[in-house]
């Protein structure tokens, strides 16, 4: 493997001497919206893909206001031909794609027996196949150039399912399996194209106000809740550092994934007790609320839900865990250096202590010798 290829893998994805071209699916709201805006803020050229034209235009305006260039494209990611056509247009108008971020999804909140077949099929087509179609469109263009990065916006629920979200959890598990297969293929081919996953915690996005639900009360993310900007920051970092297989965002994600690894049965029972109430507020579901499974919520009336949901009061604006994860190498080096210094100091103290004891022993020996000599001398004849 060439040194040049390794250098591309370790650093930022943009082309030398130019602006990186980034594609974000699901860019009209939630994590996709926050991610597109974050790329715009660093001057990237961003292609925004989503179904709802009104919200998509507002998202593109935010990218431009942040300092980037924007190309909004109305696309349903469940349609592979539409996704591929969008990729063609992006490369024609903006240039070669450097980063492709898959974030679009749709789902159903309901117990398994209450999910209708057509709902399951549609949500899977958007959430799972939407990621597949985006990934394939990116690969068709990145592979011949032997460079580029694909970032999959994942979830802790890709490894640990919860009740009432079987549709979403099933799709995220499928994305995980698909991505792991792809990663092995890229390694086999010694490809310069990289793929990485960012596993997210519960996020304050608008999905809980428009998701199809059969729950009696308004759905909510599993606590603790983080703002979508935390997710966006993680996506940008992963795009710049795609050498890691996965990034975990939020202490709850770490706890969930470790719990699933070491005590899955215990976690089953815990979620059986807490998973129903923990995913609903105290407010009843509004029967007039929009549903985005079949059409975008801004189709019925001009509406822009933005990046944030209705849980701003409790959502954390940053993740200390992800900061530590990002800085784990320098922190490890600092810890090692601190340990080395501490060991050296301790060794020095021990040496001084041993040296002090030896000196004291020597002084005692000298005093004993002088006393013996004095005694012996006193017994000798004088004159």
Residue pairs with C-beta under 8 A, 6 or more apart in sequence:
1 190
5 146
5 190
5 192
8 147
8 192
9 192
9 194
9 242
9 243
10 241
10 243
11 240
11 241
12 20
12 239
12 240
13 20
13 98
13 99
13 148
13 149
13 239
13 240
13 242
14 20
14 44
14 98
15 96
15 98
18 95
19 43
19 44
19 45
19 69
20 39
20 44
20 45
20 98
20 99
21 44
21 45
21 47
21 90
21 91
21 94
21 95
21 96
21 97
21 98
21 99
22 36
22 39
22 44
22 45
22 46
22 47
22 97
22 98
22 99
22 100
22 101
22 239
23 46
23 47
23 49
23 87
23 90
23 97
23 99
23 100
23 101
23 134
23 138
24 32
24 35
24 36
24 39
24 46
24 47
24 48
24 49
24 101
24 103
25 32
25 49
25 50
25 75
25 77
25 101
25 102
25 103
25 104
25 130
25 134
26 32
26 49
26 50
26 77
26 102
26 103
26 104
26 105
27 33
27 35
27 36
27 46
27 48
27 49
27 50
27 56
27 59
27 72
27 103
28 48
28 50
28 51
28 52
28 55
28 56
28 58
28 59
28 296
28 298
29 50
29 55
29 59
29 205
29 206
29 207
29 305
29 306
29 307
30 103
30 203
30 205
30 206
30 207
30 228
30 307
30 309
31 103
31 153
31 200
31 203
31 205
31 228
31 231
31 232
31 235
31 307
32 48
32 50
32 101
32 103
32 104
32 153
33 59
33 62
33 228
33 306
33 307
34 227
34 228
34 229
34 231
34 232
34 307
35 101
35 103
35 153
35 231
35 232
35 235
35 236
36 46
36 48
36 59
36 62
36 63
36 70
37 59
37 62
37 63
37 66
37 232
37 307
38 66
38 229
38 232
38 233
38 235
38 236
39 46
39 63
39 68
39 99
39 236
40 46
40 62
40 63
40 64
40 65
40 66
40 67
40 68
40 69
40 70
41 66
41 67
41 68
42 67
42 68
42 236
43 67
43 68
44 68
44 69
45 68
45 69
45 70
45 71
45 94
45 95
46 63
46 68
46 69
46 70
46 71
47 70
47 71
47 72
47 73
47 86
47 90
47 94
47 97
48 56
48 59
48 60
48 63
48 70
48 71
48 72
48 73
49 73
49 75
49 77
49 83
49 86
49 104
49 134
50 56
50 59
50 72
50 74
50 75
50 104
50 296
51 74
51 75
51 76
51 295
51 296
51 299
52 74
52 296
52 297
52 298
52 299
53 72
53 74
53 298
54 298
54 302
54 303
54 304
55 296
55 297
55 298
55 303
55 304
55 305
56 72
56 73
56 74
57 72
58 304
58 306
59 70
59 72
60 70
60 71
60 72
61 70
63 69
63 70
64 70
69 94
71 89
71 90
71 93
71 94
73 86
73 89
73 90
75 82
75 83
75 86
76 82
76 126
77 83
77 104
77 126
77 129
77 130
77 131
77 133
77 134
78 122
78 125
78 126
78 129
78 130
78 133
79 133
80 129
80 133
80 136
80 137
83 130
83 133
83 134
83 137
84 133
84 136
84 137
84 140
86 137
87 97
87 137
87 138
87 140
87 141
90 97
91 97
91 141
96 141
96 145
96 148
97 138
97 141
97 142
97 148
98 147
98 148
98 149
99 148
99 149
99 150
99 151
99 239
100 134
100 135
100 137
100 138
100 142
100 148
100 149
100 150
100 151
101 150
101 151
101 153
101 235
101 239
102 130
102 131
102 134
102 135
102 150
102 151
102 152
102 153
103 153
103 235
104 126
104 127
104 130
104 131
104 134
105 123
105 126
105 127
105 130
105 168
105 171
105 207
106 122
106 123
106 126
106 127
106 211
106 212
106 292
106 293
107 123
107 127
107 165
107 167
107 168
107 171
107 207
107 211
107 212
107 293
108 115
108 119
108 120
108 123
108 167
108 168
108 211
108 212
108 213
108 214
108 293
109 164
109 165
109 211
109 212
109 213
109 214
109 215
109 219
109 279
110 164
110 212
110 213
110 214
110 215
111 163
111 164
111 214
112 166
114 214
115 166
115 167
119 167
119 212
119 293
120 167
122 293
122 294
123 167
123 168
123 171
123 293
124 167
124 170
124 171
124 174
127 167
127 168
127 171
127 172
127 175
128 170
128 171
128 174
128 175
128 178
131 152
131 175
131 178
132 178
135 150
135 152
135 178
135 179
135 182
135 195
138 148
138 150
139 150
139 182
139 193
141 148
142 148
142 150
142 193
143 191
143 193
146 191
146 192
146 193
147 192
147 193
148 192
148 193
148 194
149 193
149 194
149 195
149 196
149 239
149 242
150 193
150 194
150 195
150 196
151 195
151 196
151 197
151 198
151 235
151 238
151 239
151 242
152 175
152 179
152 195
152 196
152 197
152 198
153 198
153 200
153 231
153 235
154 172
154 175
154 176
154 197
154 198
154 199
154 200
154 246
155 168
155 172
155 199
155 200
156 199
156 200
156 201
156 248
156 250
156 252
156 253
156 256
156 257
157 165
157 168
157 169
157 172
158 169
158 172
158 173
158 175
158 176
158 197
158 199
159 173
159 176
159 199
159 256
159 257
159 260
160 256
160 257
160 259
160 260
160 264
160 267
161 169
161 170
161 173
162 169
162 222
162 271
162 275
162 279
163 271
163 272
163 275
163 276
163 279
164 215
164 275
164 276
164 279
165 279
176 197
179 195
179 197
182 195
183 195
183 245
186 193
186 194
186 195
194 242
194 243
195 242
196 238
196 242
196 243
196 244
196 245
196 246
196 247
197 238
197 245
197 246
197 247
198 231
198 234
198 235
198 238
198 246
198 247
198 249
199 246
199 247
199 248
199 249
199 253
199 257
200 226
200 231
200 234
200 249
200 250
200 253
201 222
201 224
201 225
201 226
201 249
201 250
201 252
201 253
201 319
202 221
202 222
202 223
202 224
202 225
202 226
202 250
202 252
203 221
203 225
203 226
203 227
203 228
203 230
203 231
203 309
203 315
204 221
204 225
204 226
204 227
204 228
204 308
204 309
204 310
204 311
204 312
204 314
204 315
205 221
205 228
205 307
205 308
205 309
206 305
206 306
206 307
206 308
206 309
207 292
207 309
208 218
208 219
208 220
208 221
208 309
208 310
208 311
209 289
209 290
209 305
209 309
209 310
210 289
210 290
210 291
210 292
210 297
210 305
211 219
211 291
211 292
211 293
212 291
212 292
212 293
213 219
213 285
215 279
215 280
215 285
216 280
216 284
216 285
217 280
217 281
217 282
217 283
217 284
217 285
218 280
218 281
218 283
218 284
218 285
218 286
219 279
219 280
219 281
219 285
220 279
220 280
220 281
220 311
221 279
221 309
221 311
222 252
222 275
222 278
222 279
223 252
223 278
223 314
224 250
224 251
224 252
224 314
224 316
225 311
225 314
225 315
225 316
226 249
226 250
226 315
226 316
226 317
226 319
227 308
227 312
227 315
227 316
227 317
228 307
228 308
229 307
229 317
230 249
230 250
230 316
230 317
230 318
230 319
230 322
231 249
233 322
234 247
234 249
234 319
234 322
237 247
237 326
238 244
238 247
247 322
247 325
248 254
248 257
248 321
248 322
248 325
249 319
249 321
249 322
250 319
250 321
250 322
251 319
251 320
251 321
253 321
254 321
256 267
259 266
259 267
260 267
290 297
290 300
290 303
291 297
297 303
297 305
298 304
298 305
308 315
324 331
